[in-house]
C-alpha cells in the first residue's frame, strides 16, 4: 500500500494531503536513472578484468596456441642443437684427428656462452622475451652450422690432399716380384763389387733380365731422365711432392722425359746395366726430405705380411751389391 504523506497548512490551520509536484517526480526519476547508470558503469569497470569478451577469449586462445607452438619449436631447436653438438664432437675428435688438423675451439663455434636450459622458465616471460630468446637461439645455431660447414669444406680439402699424399708416397716395388726373390742387395753398408770394400749402399738392387719393365712407385713429376757422370747410368728421378723422391738407376732405356707427370704403376723404363754396374738390375732409392731412407719400409701395397717379412730378411742380408 502506498504511503500517504500530510503537511500542516498554517493558513487553514489543518493537515493537508501532500502531493509531489511533477518536476520533483522527474528529478527523482532522473536521479534514480543516473544512480543506476553510475552503479552499472562502476560494476562493469570493476568486473571487466575478470570477464572475457568473445574477442578476448579468441586472443587468449591464440596466445595459448602460440606458447604451445613456441614450446614445441624450442624443443626441436634443442634437439637440433644436440645433434649439432654430436657432429662438432665427431668433427674435432675423429675427422680432424685423422688429418692431424687442429680442432675448432668452442668459442669460435658458439658466440653465446650462457643459454636458457630450463623450459619451465618460459612461462614467466613476456611474448617479446619469448620471441627474442627464440631469435637468439636460432641465430646461434645458424652461426654454428655456418662454422661447421666451413670445417667440412676444410676437411674436404684435407681429404683431397690426403688422397694426393697416399697416391704420391712410394708404395710398391719398381720391379714385379711376386715370388719375392729379386732383391739382390739391400740398404746399408755392403761390399762394393768393384773396390771390394765396405761402402754405404743407399738403395735396393732388384735383379732382373734386361728389358724387364720398371714401374713408377708413386704419382709425381719426372725431375731427371737420362745419363750423367754419377755412375747411375741411365736413370730417372721422380719428385712425388710432400718431401718424397725416388730414383731408378742403371736402366737400359728411359721412357719418360723431364717435367712429365707420371702415375703409380706406369712403366718409366726398362732394366739394363748402364753406368757403374756388374749386371742387369734396377737400383732403387727413396729420398725423404733430402735424406735417403730404406726403401723396404715403403713396400706395403699388393704384398702379404709373409712376403713383406721375407723382403725384410733378404734386404738385411750383408752381401755384395751390384753397383
Secondary structure, DSSP 8 states (H G I E B T S, - for coil): -----EEEETTTTEEEE----HHHHHHHHHHHHHHHHHHHHHHHHHHGGGS--HHHHHHHHHHHHHHHHHHHHHHHHHHHHHHHHHHHHHIIIIIHHHTT-----HHHH-S-------GGGGGGS-HHHHHHHHHHHHHHHHHHHHHHHHHHHHHHHHHHHHHHHHHHS--S-SS--TTS--EEE-SEEEE-TTT-SEEEE-SEEEE--TT-EEE-SSSEEEEEEEE-TTS--EEEEEEEETTEEEEEEEEEEE---TT-EE-TT-EEEEEB--SS-SSSEEEEEEEETTEEE-GGGG--SS--HHHHHHHHHHHH---B---
